[in-house]
Amino acid sequence: MSTRQTVLLVGGSGRTGMHVLEQLLNRGIRVHAIVRSPKKLPMSAAKNPNLSIIEANLLSLSDEDLLSHIGGCDAVISCLGHNISIQGIFFPPYDLVKLATARLCRGIEIIRPVKPIKFILMSSVSVNHPRGLDTRRGALEKAFVWMLRGLLPPAKDNQQAANFLFDKIGTDNVFVQWAAVRPDTLLKGDVSEYILHEDLVSSLFAPDNTNMANVAHFMCELVTNQEAWDRWRGKLPVITNAIAP
């Protein structure tokens, strides 16, 4: 594995994002992390010489600054999400994930890299495949998801981000290649065996579990393992633990 790879990470101070940050650094990858609160980062990661911390709000960065951070990167990983609180769920920005996805992908297009840059998004099993390939959900569950998007802005936001990747970036973009990872119910725990699925495998009413560390491991594999990237780029893989807790 080359230590010359560089990743721009946003959302690295979140619950899953911190796992991604630590695992990238453990693989010897250089990381530029855009975070609003550097104090939230693990001390072991903050002191790593391969980490560059950019204290900023992604949506407030100037275009010039954002492009300078994207330039020279092999991949961009977004673990941004809404805080699990009244403020985070019901107050602006309602479309944080979509806006961040659009800004990062459009930024990649503007710099016109010679080699496509990977964009890896942390998504959710509440997201339907925009091309209708998820056959697991019945009418009742689809109605429930539709209601969730009306009542909970984050559910709608995650779906719109996935729609943006399919409708605006596409799967044959010469500058941006992407994958959106859909974990089920997130749990603490170490990296363990996990399973990747083409589409949904469980009901929202009887969910599976996914360790945050496993999500991070798979996202790092997408950065470093070309075979994994070729298998999953342009797709929305669902990741679940292989063994129930």
LOBA-706868 format. One record per residue (C-alpha): residue in three letters; z, y, x. Coordinates in steps of 0.2 Angstrom, whole numbers, padded with zeros to 4 digits. Layout:
BEGIN
rec resn = ALA Z = Z Y = Y X = X;
...
END
This chain:
BEGIN
rec resn = MET Z = 0000 Y = 0000 X = 0000;
rec resn = SER Z = -0005 Y = 0017 X = 0007;
rec resn = THR Z = 0008 Y = 0030 X = 0009;
rec resn = ARG Z = -0005 Y = 0044 X = 0008;
rec resn = GLN Z = -0005 Y = 0044 X = -0011;
rec resn = THR Z = 0001 Y = 0059 X = -0020;
rec resn = VAL Z = 0007 Y = 0060 X = -0038;
rec resn = LEU Z = 0011 Y = 0075 X = -0049;
rec resn = LEU Z = 0025 Y = 0070 X = -0061;
rec resn = VAL Z = 0031 Y = 0080 X = -0076;
rec resn = GLY Z = 0046 Y = 0075 X = -0086;
rec resn = GLY Z = 0054 Y = 0067 X = -0070;
rec resn = SER Z = 0071 Y = 0072 X = -0076;
rec resn = GLY Z = 0070 Y = 0063 X = -0092;
rec resn = ARG Z = 0078 Y = 0046 X = -0095;
rec resn = THR Z = 0062 Y = 0036 X = -0091;
rec resn = GLY Z = 0055 Y = 0049 X = -0080;
rec resn = MET Z = 0069 Y = 0047 X = -0067;
rec resn = HIS Z = 0065 Y = 0029 X = -0066;
rec resn = VAL Z = 0047 Y = 0033 X = -0063;
rec resn = LEU Z = 0052 Y = 0046 X = -0049;
rec resn = GLU Z = 0063 Y = 0034 X = -0040;
rec resn = GLN Z = 0051 Y = 0020 X = -0041;
rec resn = LEU Z = 0037 Y = 0031 X = -0034;
rec resn = LEU Z = 0047 Y = 0036 X = -0020;
rec resn = ASN Z = 0053 Y = 0019 X = -0016;
rec resn = ARG Z = 0034 Y = 0014 X = -0014;
rec resn = GLY Z = 0032 Y = 0028 X = -0001;
rec resn = ILE Z = 0022 Y = 0039 X = -0013;
rec resn = ARG Z = 0023 Y = 0058 X = -0011;
rec resn = VAL Z = 0028 Y = 0066 X = -0027;
rec resn = HIS Z = 0026 Y = 0084 X = -0033;
rec resn = ALA Z = 0039 Y = 0085 X = -0048;
rec resn = ILE Z = 0038 Y = 0099 X = -0061;
rec resn = VAL Z = 0055 Y = 0100 X = -0068;
rec resn = ARG Z = 0065 Y = 0113 X = -0077;
rec resn = SER Z = 0082 Y = 0107 X = -0071;
rec resn = PRO Z = 0081 Y = 0100 X = -0054;
rec resn = LYS Z = 0100 Y = 0097 X = -0054;
rec resn = LYS Z = 0097 Y = 0083 X = -0066;
rec resn = LEU Z = 0087 Y = 0073 X = -0053;
rec resn = PRO Z = 0096 Y = 0059 X = -0045;
rec resn = MET Z = 0103 Y = 0065 X = -0028;
rec resn = SER Z = 0095 Y = 0050 X = -0019;
rec resn = ALA Z = 0078 Y = 0056 X = -0025;
rec resn = ALA Z = 0081 Y = 0074 X = -0023;
rec resn = LYS Z = 0084 Y = 0072 X = -0004;
rec resn = ASN Z = 0069 Y = 0061 X = -0001;
rec resn = PRO Z = 0057 Y = 0069 X = 0011;
rec resn = ASN Z = 0042 Y = 0063 X = 0000;
rec resn = LEU Z = 0048 Y = 0074 X = -0015;
rec resn = SER Z = 0042 Y = 0091 X = -0018;
rec resn = ILE Z = 0052 Y = 0100 X = -0032;
rec resn = ILE Z = 0043 Y = 0113 X = -0043;
rec resn = GLU Z = 0056 Y = 0122 X = -0054;
rec resn = ALA Z = 0046 Y = 0127 X = -0069;
rec resn = ASN Z = 0041 Y = 0125 X = -0087;
rec resn = LEU Z = 0024 Y = 0116 X = -0087;
rec resn = LEU Z = 0018 Y = 0126 X = -0102;
rec resn = SER Z = 0023 Y = 0143 X = -0094;
rec resn = LEU Z = 0015 Y = 0140 X = -0077;
rec resn = SER Z = 0001 Y = 0151 X = -0073;
rec resn = ASP Z = -0016 Y = 0143 X = -0072;
rec resn = GLU Z = -0018 Y = 0146 X = -0054;
rec resn = ASP Z = -0001 Y = 0138 X = -0050;
rec resn = LEU Z = -0005 Y = 0123 X = -0060;
rec resn = LEU Z = -0022 Y = 0120 X = -0052;
rec resn = SER Z = -0014 Y = 0121 X = -0035;
rec resn = HIS Z = -0001 Y = 0108 X = -0040;
rec resn = ILE Z = -0014 Y = 0096 X = -0047;
rec resn = GLY Z = -0026 Y = 0099 X = -0032;
rec resn = GLY Z = -0024 Y = 0085 X = -0019;
rec resn = CYS Z = -0016 Y = 0073 X = -0031;
rec resn = ASP Z = -0022 Y = 0055 X = -0034;
rec resn = ALA Z = -0013 Y = 0054 X = -0051;
rec resn = VAL Z = -0004 Y = 0064 X = -0064;
rec resn = ILE Z = 0010 Y = 0056 X = -0074;
rec resn = SER Z = 0017 Y = 0064 X = -0089;
rec resn = CYS Z = 0034 Y = 0057 X = -0096;
rec resn = LEU Z = 0037 Y = 0073 X = -0106;
rec resn = GLY Z = 0045 Y = 0070 X = -0123;
rec resn = HIS Z = 0056 Y = 0079 X = -0135;
rec resn = ASN Z = 0075 Y = 0078 X = -0132;
rec resn = ILE Z = 0084 Y = 0067 X = -0144;
rec resn = SER Z = 0094 Y = 0081 X = -0153;
rec resn = ILE Z = 0092 Y = 0093 X = -0168;
rec resn = GLN Z = 0085 Y = 0106 X = -0156;
rec resn = GLY Z = 0073 Y = 0095 X = -0147;
rec resn = ILE Z = 0066 Y = 0086 X = -0163;
rec resn = PHE Z = 0065 Y = 0100 X = -0176;
rec resn = PHE Z = 0062 Y = 0116 X = -0166;
rec resn = PRO Z = 0047 Y = 0122 X = -0155;
rec resn = PRO Z = 0037 Y = 0117 X = -0146;
rec resn = TYR Z = 0033 Y = 0105 X = -0159;
rec resn = ASP Z = 0017 Y = 0099 X = -0150;
rec resn = LEU Z = 0024 Y = 0098 X = -0132;
rec resn = VAL Z = 0016 Y = 0082 X = -0127;
rec resn = LYS Z = -0001 Y = 0086 X = -0134;
rec resn = LEU Z = -0001 Y = 0103 X = -0126;
rec resn = ALA Z = 0005 Y = 0096 X = -0109;
rec resn = THR Z = -0008 Y = 0082 X = -0110;
rec resn = ALA Z = -0022 Y = 0095 X = -0114;
rec resn = ARG Z = -0016 Y = 0107 X = -0100;
rec resn = LEU Z = -0015 Y = 0094 X = -0087;
rec resn = CYS Z = -0032 Y = 0085 X = -0091;
rec resn = ARG Z = -0041 Y = 0102 X = -0093;
rec resn = GLY Z = -0034 Y = 0107 X = -0076;
rec resn = ILE Z = -0041 Y = 0091 X = -0068;
rec resn = GLU Z = -0058 Y = 0095 X = -0076;
rec resn = ILE Z = -0057 Y = 0113 X = -0069;
rec resn = ILE Z = -0054 Y = 0107 X = -0051;
rec resn = ARG Z = -0068 Y = 0095 X = -0052;
rec resn = PRO Z = -0061 Y = 0082 X = -0040;
rec resn = VAL Z = -0074 Y = 0071 X = -0030;
rec resn = LYS Z = -0064 Y = 0056 X = -0035;
rec resn = PRO Z = -0057 Y = 0054 X = -0053;
rec resn = ILE Z = -0039 Y = 0058 X = -0055;
rec resn = LYS Z = -0028 Y = 0046 X = -0065;
rec resn = PHE Z = -0019 Y = 0053 X = -0080;
rec resn = ILE Z = -0005 Y = 0042 X = -0086;
rec resn = LEU Z = 0004 Y = 0046 X = -0102;
rec resn = MET Z = 0020 Y = 0039 X = -0108;
rec resn = SER Z = 0017 Y = 0037 X = -0127;
rec resn = SER Z = 0026 Y = 0026 X = -0141;
rec resn = VAL Z = 0023 Y = 0012 X = -0152;
rec resn = SER Z = 0023 Y = 0024 X = -0166;
rec resn = VAL Z = 0006 Y = 0029 X = -0161;
rec resn = ASN Z = -0009 Y = 0021 X = -0169;
rec resn = HIS Z = -0024 Y = 0017 X = -0159;
rec resn = PRO Z = -0036 Y = 0031 X = -0163;
rec resn = ARG Z = -0050 Y = 0019 X = -0165;
rec resn = GLY Z = -0041 Y = 0009 X = -0177;
rec resn = LEU Z = -0039 Y = -0007 X = -0166;
rec resn = ASP Z = -0021 Y = -0010 X = -0171;
rec resn = THR Z = -0022 Y = -0023 X = -0184;
rec resn = ARG Z = -0003 Y = -0027 X = -0184;
rec resn = ARG Z = 0002 Y = -0014 X = -0197;
rec resn = GLY Z = 0001 Y = -0017 X = -0215;
rec resn = ALA Z = 0000 Y = -0004 X = -0229;
rec resn = LEU Z = 0019 Y = -0002 X = -0231;
rec resn = GLU Z = 0021 Y = 0001 X = -0212;
rec resn = LYS Z = 0006 Y = 0013 X = -0211;
rec resn = ALA Z = 0014 Y = 0023 X = -0226;
rec resn = PHE Z = 0030 Y = 0024 X = -0216;
rec resn = VAL Z = 0022 Y = 0030 X = -0200;
rec resn = TRP Z = 0013 Y = 0043 X = -0210;
rec resn = MET Z = 0029 Y = 0049 X = -0218;
rec resn = LEU Z = 0037 Y = 0049 X = -0200;
rec resn = ARG Z = 0024 Y = 0061 X = -0194;
rec resn = GLY Z = 0027 Y = 0072 X = -0208;
rec resn = LEU Z = 0046 Y = 0073 X = -0206;
rec resn = LEU Z = 0048 Y = 0071 X = -0187;
rec resn = PRO Z = 0037 Y = 0082 X = -0176;
rec resn = PRO Z = 0038 Y = 0071 X = -0161;
rec resn = ALA Z = 0029 Y = 0057 X = -0170;
rec resn = LYS Z = 0015 Y = 0068 X = -0175;
rec resn = ASP Z = 0015 Y = 0076 X = -0157;
rec resn = ASN Z = 0013 Y = 0059 X = -0149;
rec resn = GLN Z = -0001 Y = 0054 X = -0160;
rec resn = GLN Z = -0011 Y = 0070 X = -0157;
rec resn = ALA Z = -0009 Y = 0068 X = -0138;
rec resn = ALA Z = -0017 Y = 0050 X = -0140;
rec resn = ASN Z = -0031 Y = 0057 X = -0151;
rec resn = PHE Z = -0034 Y = 0071 X = -0138;
rec resn = LEU Z = -0037 Y = 0058 X = -0124;
rec resn = PHE Z = -0049 Y = 0049 X = -0135;
rec resn = ASP Z = -0058 Y = 0063 X = -0144;
rec resn = LYS Z = -0058 Y = 0077 X = -0130;
rec resn = ILE Z = -0057 Y = 0067 X = -0114;
rec resn = GLY Z = -0066 Y = 0051 X = -0118;
rec resn = THR Z = -0067 Y = 0035 X = -0108;
rec resn = ASP Z = -0082 Y = 0040 X = -0097;
rec resn = ASN Z = -0076 Y = 0057 X = -0090;
rec resn = VAL Z = -0081 Y = 0059 X = -0072;
rec resn = PHE Z = -0065 Y = 0069 X = -0067;
rec resn = VAL Z = -0051 Y = 0061 X = -0078;
rec resn = GLN Z = -0047 Y = 0043 X = -0081;
rec resn = TRP Z = -0032 Y = 0040 X = -0092;
rec resn = ALA Z = -0020 Y = 0027 X = -0099;
rec resn = ALA Z = -0007 Y = 0029 X = -0112;
rec resn = VAL Z = 0008 Y = 0017 X = -0111;
rec resn = ARG Z = 0016 Y = 0012 X = -0127;
rec resn = PRO Z = 0034 Y = 0005 X = -0125;
rec resn = ASP Z = 0044 Y = -0001 X = -0140;
rec resn = THR Z = 0063 Y = 0003 X = -0142;
rec resn = LEU Z = 0069 Y = 0009 X = -0125;
rec resn = LEU Z = 0084 Y = 0001 X = -0116;
rec resn = LYS Z = 0093 Y = 0004 X = -0100;
rec resn = GLY Z = 0092 Y = -0010 X = -0087;
rec resn = ASP Z = 0084 Y = -0015 X = -0071;
rec resn = VAL Z = 0066 Y = -0020 X = -0069;
rec resn = SER Z = 0063 Y = -0037 X = -0077;
rec resn = GLU Z = 0049 Y = -0048 X = -0083;
rec resn = TYR Z = 0038 Y = -0039 X = -0095;
rec resn = ILE Z = 0022 Y = -0042 X = -0106;
rec resn = LEU Z = 0007 Y = -0031 X = -0108;
rec resn = HIS Z = -0002 Y = -0031 X = -0125;
rec resn = GLU Z = -0019 Y = -0024 X = -0130;
rec resn = ASP Z = -0012 Y = -0019 X = -0147;
rec resn = LEU Z = 0004 Y = -0019 X = -0157;
rec resn = VAL Z = 0014 Y = -0035 X = -0158;
rec resn = SER Z = 0029 Y = -0031 X = -0169;
rec resn = SER Z = 0034 Y = -0021 X = -0184;
rec resn = LEU Z = 0043 Y = -0005 X = -0184;
rec resn = PHE Z = 0055 Y = -0013 X = -0195;
rec resn = ALA Z = 0058 Y = -0027 X = -0183;
rec resn = PRO Z = 0055 Y = -0019 X = -0166;
rec resn = ASP Z = 0054 Y = -0027 X = -0149;
rec resn = ASN Z = 0063 Y = -0019 X = -0133;
rec resn = THR Z = 0057 Y = -0012 X = -0117;
rec resn = ASN Z = 0068 Y = -0007 X = -0102;
rec resn = MET Z = 0064 Y = 0010 X = -0096;
rec resn = ALA Z = 0064 Y = 0003 X = -0079;
rec resn = ASN Z = 0050 Y = -0008 X = -0084;
rec resn = VAL Z = 0040 Y = 0006 X = -0091;
rec resn = ALA Z = 0042 Y = 0015 X = -0074;
rec resn = HIS Z = 0036 Y = -0001 X = -0065;
rec resn = PHE Z = 0020 Y = -0002 X = -0075;
rec resn = MET Z = 0016 Y = 0016 X = -0073;
rec resn = CYS Z = 0018 Y = 0014 X = -0054;
rec resn = GLU Z = 0007 Y = -0001 X = -0054;
rec resn = LEU Z = -0006 Y = 0009 X = -0063;
rec resn = VAL Z = -0005 Y = 0021 X = -0048;
rec resn = THR Z = -0005 Y = 0009 X = -0034;
rec resn = ASN Z = -0014 Y = -0007 X = -0041;
rec resn = GLN Z = -0032 Y = -0005 X = -0043;
rec resn = GLU Z = -0034 Y = -0021 X = -0053;
rec resn = ALA Z = -0021 Y = -0015 X = -0065;
rec resn = TRP Z = -0029 Y = 0001 X = -0067;
rec resn = ASP Z = -0047 Y = -0006 X = -0070;
rec resn = ARG Z = -0039 Y = -0017 X = -0083;
rec resn = TRP Z = -0030 Y = -0004 X = -0093;
rec resn = ARG Z = -0039 Y = 0013 X = -0090;
rec resn = GLY Z = -0045 Y = 0021 X = -0106;
rec resn = LYS Z = -0033 Y = 0010 X = -0116;
rec resn = LEU Z = -0015 Y = 0011 X = -0125;
rec resn = PRO Z = -0006 Y = -0004 X = -0118;
rec resn = VAL Z = 0010 Y = -0009 X = -0127;
rec resn = ILE Z = 0024 Y = -0015 X = -0115;
rec resn = THR Z = 0038 Y = -0026 X = -0121;
rec resn = ASN Z = 0052 Y = -0035 X = -0112;
rec resn = ALA Z = 0047 Y = -0054 X = -0109;
rec resn = ILE Z = 0065 Y = -0059 X = -0113;
rec resn = ALA Z = 0076 Y = -0052 X = -0127;
rec resn = PRO Z = 0093 Y = -0045 X = -0122;
END
